[in-house]
């Protein structure tokens, strides 16, 4: 396919790819967007109103639908048919792929927390990892623009780990649930604050999207566009400019380059026919996800780029990070037999516990360098295959216990920052190929003492908070037992990190690769660190900022 009308070719339609397409097309740039997965129409395919009782096994997950029968990921998961990946000996790593238009944004939790000045300069503070090549103040105005466009609800709290948005940016936050107010009181006894969670869920209608009506699980997808996903927002808005062309079922094999090492386009497999197709463009953006983009680069080796495209530093695939994760919960007797009422809200936690330990770390009082937070799971939810209660026997007694204990369980999900280490990286497994003949990714993974100490601290802190609620989560597991597997939180980043030194990074601050000036990375691969907050808001923000800069370069004739 040779079409000189396309000025930019974007690979991937998730957060980074769709935002790049939106920002470029809005500024008059002609864009071709390639998506490896199938087409997806959330307005007709979303099972918003389906109930667990209507599904097999009360909607529980399985190998085909990891997050439940009605999860919005229609094709994909940690296991994708015909698309294997491998792991090194003694490695446990899970790689989530979403093979559908909109990518992971159809599935994500919509948590939208800004990184702070602490997060962008972590190495300067504690000597670990790498600093980002800019300050928080440089990106703060772009956070404002992204939050406004995406539609983020929440409140400014002045919390040191939660930078405030500009006046009028955030949409109204939903009211806390009774269970969350109980957690707030219990945490307060330990000197720990709670705060309204910031989520990419509309509480006011906006553009082509409607506000949330507080009824259905966001994980099912959102046909009205209240819960942000690119298939109900950025992609249709970019299409409306007349400057966007989308091709689905287009599995990119490699970026093609000329004799000078400059990118000329990509080769992709048409998954419907199995045929290879070449498409040309003056500028190429990879936004296929951190590990998929790194895989494409490593599979794009040439005479000019023998170690893989944009890999003169040897950093492509390195510095792989995921969030730490651990779960703890307990039955809270004080919540037993409380009056029934609708607690759905926007179906996720309205309050959470942000990281409170920066001062203690500065004083050297903690044995780990970075922070974590607790997400709170609680309230009256539609029962699935598990309900709270101390069940004995059967019949009326079991029913009575289920009713009495309903809504009495509170769970904390710890999400923390991992420091990159030499043992965590991905490479190409030259002995294994997928259905399309593309060499697959091979992962190496090992948590360090930093993460294990962090999880220990989190579990011990959570137990104190539960005790203040009159609840007992039981004997704590060891950190090694509690910490979830690498990749299991689905926040993998860092494999094409940005920096200000071509010898230790893959791109500059604009996502422009040092080795190939017309090749850009606009997914989580460019992250220099992986703060404990969900990475999607910052992927969106960087893609908007960097695509705006790219549009200026194109309009000036520099690219």
C-alpha positions as CSV (number, residue, x, y, z in Angstrom):
1,X,0.0,0.0,0.0
2,X,1.7,3.2,-1.2
3,X,-0.3,6.3,-0.2
4,X,1.7,9.5,0.0
5,X,-1.4,11.2,1.5
6,X,-0.6,9.8,4.9
7,X,1.8,12.1,6.8
8,X,2.0,9.9,10.0
9,X,1.5,6.2,10.5
10,X,0.4,5.2,14.0
11,X,0.7,1.6,15.3
12,X,-1.8,0.9,18.1
13,X,-5.2,2.3,18.9
14,X,-5.1,2.4,22.8
15,X,-4.3,5.3,25.0
16,X,-1.1,6.5,23.3
17,X,-2.0,5.7,19.7
18,X,-5.5,7.1,19.8
19,X,-4.4,10.3,21.5
20,X,-1.7,10.7,19.0
21,X,-4.2,10.2,16.1
22,X,-6.6,12.6,17.7
23,X,-4.1,15.4,18.3
24,X,-2.5,15.1,14.9
25,X,-5.7,14.9,12.9
26,X,-7.1,17.8,14.9
27,X,-4.2,19.9,13.7
28,X,-4.8,18.8,10.1
29,X,-2.3,16.0,9.8
30,X,-3.3,13.0,7.7
31,X,-3.0,9.8,9.8
32,X,-3.1,6.1,9.1
33,X,-3.8,4.1,12.2
34,X,-3.0,0.3,12.3
35,X,-4.6,-2.0,15.0
36,X,-3.5,-5.6,15.4
37,X,-6.9,-6.6,16.8
38,X,-10.4,-6.7,15.3
39,X,-12.8,-3.9,14.9
40,X,-15.0,-3.2,17.9
41,X,-18.2,-1.1,18.3
42,X,-18.9,-0.4,22.0
43,X,-22.3,1.0,21.3
44,X,-23.6,-2.4,20.0
45,X,-21.2,-4.9,21.6
46,X,-21.0,-3.8,25.2
47,X,-22.7,-6.1,27.7
48,X,-23.5,-3.2,30.1
49,X,-26.7,-4.6,31.5
50,X,-25.8,-8.3,31.6
51,X,-25.9,-9.8,35.1
52,X,-23.7,-12.5,36.6
53,X,-26.6,-14.8,37.1
54,X,-27.2,-14.8,33.3
55,X,-23.6,-16.1,32.7
56,X,-21.9,-19.5,33.1
57,X,-20.3,-19.9,36.6
58,X,-22.0,-16.6,37.8
59,X,-19.7,-14.6,35.4
60,X,-16.4,-15.8,36.9
61,X,-13.3,-15.5,34.9
62,X,-11.4,-18.2,33.0
63,X,-8.5,-18.6,30.7
64,X,-10.5,-17.0,27.8
65,X,-12.0,-14.2,29.9
66,X,-9.6,-13.4,32.7
67,X,-11.6,-10.7,34.3
68,X,-15.0,-12.3,34.0
69,X,-17.5,-13.5,31.4
70,X,-18.6,-10.0,30.6
71,X,-15.3,-8.2,30.6
72,X,-15.0,-5.7,27.7
73,X,-11.8,-7.3,26.3
74,X,-13.4,-9.4,23.5
75,X,-10.2,-10.7,22.1
76,X,-7.1,-10.9,24.3
77,X,-5.9,-11.5,27.8
78,X,-2.9,-13.1,29.3
79,X,-3.3,-15.9,26.8
80,X,-3.9,-15.1,23.2
81,X,-4.5,-17.9,20.8
82,X,-1.7,-18.3,18.2
83,X,0.3,-15.6,19.9
84,X,2.6,-17.1,22.5
85,X,5.4,-15.5,24.5
86,X,8.1,-17.3,26.5
87,X,9.8,-16.8,29.8
88,X,13.2,-17.6,31.1
89,X,13.9,-20.3,33.7
90,X,12.7,-19.3,37.2
91,X,10.6,-16.5,35.7
92,X,6.9,-15.9,36.2
93,X,5.6,-13.1,34.1
94,X,2.2,-12.4,32.5
95,X,1.8,-10.3,29.4
96,X,-1.7,-8.9,28.8
97,X,-2.7,-8.2,25.2
98,X,-6.0,-6.6,24.0
99,X,-6.5,-7.5,20.4
100,X,-9.3,-5.1,19.6
101,X,-9.8,-1.5,18.5
102,X,-9.2,0.7,21.5
103,X,-6.8,-1.8,23.0
104,X,-6.6,-1.8,26.8
105,X,-8.7,1.3,27.2
106,X,-11.8,-0.9,26.8
107,X,-10.8,-2.7,29.9
108,X,-8.7,-0.5,32.3
109,X,-9.8,0.6,35.8
110,X,-10.0,4.3,34.8
111,X,-7.9,5.4,37.8
112,X,-6.3,8.7,36.7
113,X,-3.8,10.0,39.2
114,X,-1.2,12.5,38.2
115,X,2.5,11.7,38.7
116,X,4.0,14.3,41.1
117,X,7.3,16.2,41.4
118,X,8.5,13.3,43.6
119,X,7.8,10.8,40.8
120,X,9.6,12.6,37.9
121,X,12.8,13.0,39.8
122,X,13.0,9.8,41.8
123,X,16.7,9.1,41.1
124,X,17.6,12.6,42.3
125,X,15.8,11.9,45.6
126,X,17.0,8.4,46.4
127,X,19.6,7.3,43.8
128,X,17.5,4.5,42.2
129,X,16.5,4.1,38.6
130,X,16.5,7.1,36.3
131,X,15.0,10.6,36.3
132,X,12.6,11.8,33.6
133,X,14.0,14.4,31.2
134,X,11.6,17.1,32.4
135,X,10.0,18.5,35.6
136,X,6.5,18.1,36.8
137,X,5.8,21.8,36.1
138,X,6.7,21.2,32.4
139,X,3.9,18.6,32.1
140,X,1.3,20.1,34.5
141,X,-0.5,22.2,31.8
142,X,-0.8,19.1,29.6
143,X,-2.3,17.1,32.5
144,X,-4.9,19.9,32.7
145,X,-5.6,19.6,28.9
146,X,-5.8,15.8,29.1
147,X,-8.0,15.6,32.1
148,X,-10.4,18.1,30.5
149,X,-10.6,16.2,27.2
150,X,-10.8,12.8,28.8
151,X,-13.2,13.8,31.6
152,X,-11.7,13.0,35.0
153,X,-13.8,13.2,38.2
154,X,-12.2,13.9,41.6
155,X,-11.3,16.7,43.9
156,X,-8.2,18.8,44.6
157,X,-7.0,17.9,48.1
158,X,-3.6,19.5,48.5
159,X,-2.2,16.0,49.3
160,X,1.5,16.0,48.6
161,X,1.2,12.9,46.5
162,X,-1.7,14.2,44.5
163,X,-0.9,17.4,42.5
164,X,-3.9,19.7,42.2
165,X,-5.5,20.3,38.8
166,X,-6.3,23.8,37.7
167,X,-9.6,25.3,38.7
168,X,-12.6,23.9,36.9
169,X,-10.7,21.0,35.3
170,X,-12.0,18.1,37.4
171,X,-15.5,16.9,37.2
172,X,-17.5,16.5,40.5
173,X,-16.5,13.4,42.5
174,X,-19.2,11.0,43.7
175,X,-19.9,10.9,47.4
176,X,-18.0,8.4,49.6
177,X,-19.7,5.2,50.6
178,X,-20.3,4.4,54.3
179,X,-17.7,1.7,54.1
180,X,-15.1,4.1,52.7
181,X,-15.9,6.6,55.5
182,X,-15.3,3.8,58.0
183,X,-11.9,3.2,56.3
184,X,-11.1,6.9,56.4
185,X,-11.8,7.0,60.2
186,X,-9.7,3.9,60.8
187,X,-6.8,5.1,58.7
188,X,-7.0,8.5,60.4
189,X,-6.2,6.8,63.7
190,X,-2.8,5.9,62.1
191,X,-2.2,9.4,60.9
192,X,-3.1,8.4,57.3
193,X,-5.4,10.4,55.0
194,X,-7.9,9.1,52.5
195,X,-8.8,11.1,49.4
196,X,-11.3,11.0,46.5
197,X,-10.1,8.7,43.8
198,X,-9.6,10.5,40.4
199,X,-11.2,8.4,37.7
200,X,-11.8,8.9,34.0
201,X,-15.5,8.7,34.4
202,X,-17.8,11.5,33.4
203,X,-20.1,12.9,36.1
204,X,-21.2,15.6,33.7
205,X,-22.1,14.9,30.0
206,X,-19.4,16.1,27.6
207,X,-19.0,16.3,23.8
208,X,-20.4,13.1,22.2
209,X,-20.5,11.2,25.6
210,X,-23.1,11.0,28.4
211,X,-22.5,11.2,32.1
212,X,-22.4,8.1,34.2
213,X,-25.7,6.9,35.6
214,X,-24.2,4.8,38.4
215,X,-25.5,1.4,37.5
216,X,-23.3,-0.9,35.5
217,X,-19.7,-2.2,36.0
218,X,-17.1,-0.2,34.0
219,X,-15.3,-3.4,33.3
220,X,-18.1,-4.4,31.0
221,X,-17.4,-1.4,28.8
222,X,-19.5,1.7,28.4
223,X,-21.7,2.2,25.4
224,X,-22.6,5.8,26.5
225,X,-18.9,6.8,26.7
226,X,-19.1,7.8,30.4
227,X,-16.2,5.5,31.3
228,X,-13.3,6.6,29.1
229,X,-12.2,4.4,26.3
230,X,-10.8,5.5,23.0
231,X,-13.5,3.7,21.0
232,X,-16.2,6.2,22.3
233,X,-14.1,9.3,22.3
234,X,-10.7,9.9,20.7
235,X,-11.1,7.6,17.7
236,X,-14.6,8.8,16.6
237,X,-13.5,12.4,17.2
238,X,-10.4,11.9,15.1
239,X,-12.5,10.3,12.4
240,X,-14.8,13.3,12.4
241,X,-11.9,15.5,11.2
242,X,-11.7,13.5,7.9
243,X,-8.0,13.1,8.5
244,X,-8.0,9.6,10.0
245,X,-7.9,6.2,8.2
246,X,-8.1,3.0,10.4
247,X,-7.1,-0.5,9.4
248,X,-7.9,-3.3,11.9
249,X,-6.5,-6.9,11.9
250,X,-3.1,-5.4,10.9
251,X,-0.4,-7.2,12.8
252,X,2.8,-5.1,12.4
253,X,5.9,-7.3,11.9
254,X,8.6,-4.6,11.6
255,X,9.4,-1.0,10.8
256,X,11.1,-0.7,7.4
257,X,14.1,1.6,7.0
258,X,16.2,2.8,4.1
259,X,19.9,2.6,3.5
260,X,20.5,5.6,5.8
261,X,18.5,4.0,8.6
262,X,15.5,6.3,8.3
263,X,12.1,4.8,8.8
264,X,10.1,4.5,5.6
265,X,7.0,2.7,6.9
266,X,6.0,-0.7,8.3
267,X,5.2,-4.2,7.1
268,X,2.1,-5.8,8.6
269,X,0.3,-9.0,8.3
270,X,-3.3,-8.8,7.2
271,X,-4.7,-11.3,9.7
272,X,-7.8,-12.0,7.6
273,X,-5.7,-13.1,4.6
274,X,-2.3,-13.9,6.1
275,X,-0.6,-11.7,3.5
276,X,2.2,-9.2,4.2
277,X,1.4,-5.6,3.3
278,X,3.9,-2.7,3.1
279,X,2.7,0.8,3.9
280,X,4.8,3.9,3.7
281,X,4.8,7.1,5.7
282,X,7.2,10.0,6.4
283,X,6.8,9.6,10.1
284,X,6.1,6.4,12.2
285,X,4.7,6.3,15.7
286,X,4.8,3.1,17.7
287,X,2.1,3.0,20.4
288,X,1.4,-0.8,20.5
289,X,2.1,-1.1,24.2
290,X,5.5,-1.1,25.9
291,X,6.4,-4.7,25.2
292,X,4.8,-4.9,21.8
293,X,6.6,-1.8,20.6
294,X,9.9,-3.1,21.9
295,X,9.2,-6.4,20.2
296,X,8.6,-4.6,16.9
297,X,11.9,-2.6,17.3
298,X,13.9,-5.7,18.1
299,X,12.4,-7.5,15.1
300,X,13.3,-4.5,12.9
301,X,17.1,-5.1,12.8
302,X,18.9,-4.1,9.6
303,X,22.4,-3.5,8.4
304,X,22.2,0.1,9.8
305,X,20.5,-1.1,13.0
306,X,22.0,-4.6,13.7
307,X,20.8,-4.8,17.3
308,X,17.3,-3.7,16.5
309,X,15.9,-0.4,15.4
310,X,16.6,2.6,17.8
311,X,18.7,0.3,20.0
312,X,22.2,1.8,19.8
313,X,22.0,2.3,23.6
314,X,21.1,-1.4,24.1
315,X,18.1,-0.2,26.2
316,X,15.3,-1.5,24.0
317,X,13.5,-4.2,26.1
318,X,15.5,-3.3,29.2
319,X,14.2,-1.5,32.4
320,X,10.9,-3.5,32.3
321,X,8.7,-2.5,35.2
322,X,5.2,-3.3,36.5
323,X,3.4,-2.1,39.5
324,X,3.6,-4.2,42.6
325,X,0.4,-5.7,43.8
326,X,-1.0,-7.5,46.8
327,X,-4.4,-8.1,48.3
328,X,-5.7,-8.1,51.8
329,X,-9.2,-8.0,53.2
330,X,-11.5,-8.9,56.1
331,X,-15.0,-9.2,57.3
332,X,-16.0,-6.1,59.3
333,X,-18.6,-7.0,62.0
334,X,-19.7,-3.4,62.3
335,X,-21.1,-3.6,58.8
336,X,-23.2,-6.6,59.4
337,X,-27.0,-6.2,59.0
338,X,-26.8,-2.6,57.9
339,X,-29.7,-1.1,56.0
340,X,-29.9,-1.8,52.3
341,X,-29.6,1.0,49.7
342,X,-27.9,1.6,46.4
343,X,-24.1,2.0,46.7
344,X,-23.2,1.4,43.1
345,X,-21.8,4.9,42.4
346,X,-19.4,4.7,39.4
347,X,-18.8,1.1,40.5
348,X,-15.2,1.5,41.7
349,X,-13.8,3.0,44.9
350,X,-14.8,6.6,45.6
351,X,-12.1,7.0,48.2
352,X,-8.6,5.5,48.3
353,X,-5.5,5.8,50.5
354,X,-2.7,7.8,48.7
355,X,0.9,7.3,49.6
356,X,1.7,9.2,52.9
357,X,5.4,8.2,53.5
358,X,7.6,10.7,51.5
359,X,8.7,12.4,54.7
360,X,9.6,9.1,56.4
361,X,11.6,8.1,53.4
362,X,13.5,11.3,53.4
363,X,14.4,10.7,57.0
364,X,15.6,7.2,56.2
365,X,12.9,5.6,58.3
366,X,11.7,3.1,55.7
367,X,13.6,0.2,54.1
368,X,12.2,0.8,50.6
369,X,12.6,3.8,48.3
370,X,9.2,4.4,46.6
371,X,5.5,4.6,47.5
372,X,2.3,2.7,47.2
373,X,-1.4,3.3,47.6
374,X,-4.5,1.3,48.7
375,X,-7.5,0.9,46.5
376,X,-10.6,0.1,48.5
377,X,-13.1,-2.6,47.5
378,X,-16.3,-2.5,49.5
379,X,-20.1,-1.8,49.6
380,X,-23.2,-3.5,48.3
381,X,-22.3,-5.1,45.0
382,X,-24.2,-7.4,42.8
383,X,-23.4,-10.9,44.1
384,X,-21.2,-13.1,41.9
385,X,-19.7,-16.5,42.5
386,X,-18.4,-15.4,45.9
387,X,-20.2,-13.6,48.8
388,X,-19.0,-12.7,52.3
389,X,-20.1,-14.8,55.3
390,X,-19.3,-17.6,57.7
391,X,-21.3,-20.3,56.1
392,X,-22.2,-23.5,58.1
393,X,-24.5,-26.2,56.9
394,X,-27.1,-25.4,54.2
395,X,-30.6,-24.2,53.6
396,X,-32.2,-21.3,55.5
397,X,-29.3,-20.8,57.8
398,X,-26.9,-20.3,54.8
399,X,-29.3,-17.8,53.2
400,X,-29.7,-15.9,56.4
401,X,-25.9,-15.7,56.8
402,X,-25.5,-14.5,53.2
403,X,-28.1,-11.7,53.7
404,X,-26.7,-10.7,57.1
405,X,-23.1,-10.5,55.9
406,X,-23.8,-8.9,52.6
407,X,-21.7,-5.8,52.1
408,X,-19.6,-6.5,55.2
409,X,-16.3,-7.3,53.5
410,X,-13.7,-4.7,52.8
411,X,-10.7,-5.4,50.6
412,X,-7.5,-3.4,50.0
413,X,-5.6,-3.7,46.8
414,X,-2.0,-2.5,47.2
415,X,-0.4,-0.9,44.1
416,X,3.2,0.2,44.4
417,X,6.2,1.5,42.5
418,X,8.8,-0.9,41.4
419,X,12.4,0.2,40.9
420,X,14.0,-1.1,37.6
421,X,16.6,-3.8,38.0
422,X,18.9,-5.7,35.8
423,X,17.0,-8.9,36.1
424,X,13.8,-7.6,34.5
425,X,13.8,-7.2,30.8
426,X,12.4,-8.7,27.5
427,X,14.2,-9.9,24.4
428,X,13.3,-11.8,21.3
429,X,13.0,-15.6,21.4
430,X,14.5,-16.5,18.0
431,X,13.4,-20.1,18.4
432,X,9.6,-19.4,18.8
433,X,7.3,-17.6,16.3
434,X,3.7,-16.8,16.4
435,X,1.0,-17.8,13.8
436,X,2.1,-14.9,11.6
437,X,5.8,-16.0,11.6
438,X,6.9,-13.2,13.9
439,X,9.5,-14.0,16.5
440,X,7.9,-13.7,20.0
441,X,8.9,-11.9,23.2
442,X,10.8,-13.7,25.9
443,X,10.6,-12.3,29.5
444,X,13.0,-12.3,32.4
445,X,11.7,-11.2,35.8
446,X,12.7,-11.0,39.5
447,X,11.3,-8.8,42.2
448,X,14.0,-7.1,44.3
449,X,14.2,-6.5,48.1
450,X,12.8,-3.0,47.5
451,X,9.5,-4.4,46.3
452,X,9.3,-7.1,48.9
453,X,10.0,-4.7,51.8
454,X,7.3,-2.4,50.3
455,X,4.7,-5.1,50.3
456,X,5.6,-6.2,53.9
457,X,5.1,-2.6,55.0
458,X,1.8,-2.4,53.2
459,X,0.4,-5.5,54.7
460,X,1.4,-4.6,58.2
461,X,-0.1,-1.1,57.7
462,X,-3.3,-2.5,56.3
463,X,-3.7,-4.9,59.3
464,X,-3.5,-2.0,61.7
465,X,-6.2,-0.1,59.7
466,X,-8.4,-3.2,59.8
467,X,-7.9,-3.6,63.5
468,X,-9.1,-0.1,64.0
469,X,-12.4,-1.2,62.3
470,X,-12.7,-4.2,64.6
471,X,-11.7,-6.6,61.8
472,X,-9.0,-9.3,61.6
473,X,-7.5,-10.3,58.2
474,X,-5.7,-13.2,59.9
475,X,-2.1,-14.1,59.8
476,X,-0.2,-12.1,57.2
477,X,1.5,-14.0,54.3
478,X,5.2,-13.4,53.6
479,X,5.9,-10.7,51.0
480,X,7.1,-13.4,48.7
481,X,3.7,-15.2,49.0
482,X,1.7,-12.0,48.8
483,X,3.2,-10.1,45.9
484,X,1.5,-10.8,42.6
485,X,3.3,-11.9,39.5
486,X,5.2,-9.6,37.2
487,X,2.8,-8.3,34.6
488,X,-0.3,-9.2,36.6
489,X,-1.2,-5.6,37.3
490,X,-1.0,-4.8,33.6
491,X,1.2,-1.7,34.1
492,X,4.3,-2.8,32.3
493,X,6.4,0.2,31.1
494,X,10.0,1.3,30.6
495,X,11.2,-0.9,27.7
496,X,12.0,2.1,25.5
497,X,12.6,4.7,28.1
498,X,13.1,8.4,27.4
499,X,16.0,10.4,28.8
500,X,18.5,13.2,28.0
501,X,21.4,10.9,27.2
502,X,21.4,8.8,23.9
503,X,23.7,6.3,25.6
504,X,21.3,5.3,28.3
505,X,17.8,5.9,26.8
506,X,15.9,5.2,23.6
507,X,14.0,8.5,23.0
508,X,14.3,12.1,24.0
509,X,11.6,13.9,26.0
510,X,9.3,14.1,22.9
511,X,9.3,10.3,22.4
512,X,11.5,10.8,19.3
513,X,14.1,8.0,19.0
514,X,17.7,9.1,19.1
515,X,18.7,6.8,16.3
516,X,15.9,7.5,13.9
517,X,14.5,11.0,13.9
518,X,11.2,10.2,12.1
519,X,10.4,7.3,14.5
520,X,8.5,8.1,17.7
521,X,7.3,6.0,20.7
522,X,4.1,7.1,22.4
523,X,3.2,4.3,24.8
524,X,4.3,3.3,28.3
525,X,7.6,2.1,27.0
526,X,9.0,5.7,27.3
527,X,8.5,5.8,31.1
528,X,11.7,6.5,32.9
529,X,10.1,5.2,36.1
530,X,6.8,3.6,37.1
531,X,5.1,5.5,39.9
532,X,2.5,3.6,41.9
533,X,-0.3,5.4,40.1
534,X,-2.1,3.9,37.1
535,X,0.0,4.7,34.0
536,X,-2.8,5.5,31.5
537,X,-3.3,9.2,32.3
538,X,0.4,9.9,31.9
539,X,0.5,7.9,28.6
540,X,-2.4,10.0,27.3
541,X,-0.8,13.2,28.5
542,X,2.6,12.5,27.0
543,X,1.0,11.4,23.7
544,X,-1.0,14.7,23.5
545,X,2.1,16.8,24.4
546,X,4.5,15.0,22.1
547,X,2.0,14.7,19.2
548,X,1.4,18.5,19.4
549,X,5.2,19.0,19.2
550,X,5.4,16.6,16.3
551,X,2.6,18.4,14.5
552,X,4.6,21.6,14.8
553,X,7.7,19.9,13.4
554,X,5.7,18.6,10.4
555,X,4.1,22.0,9.8
556,X,7.5,23.7,9.9
557,X,8.9,21.2,7.4
558,X,11.4,19.8,9.9
559,X,10.0,16.3,9.5
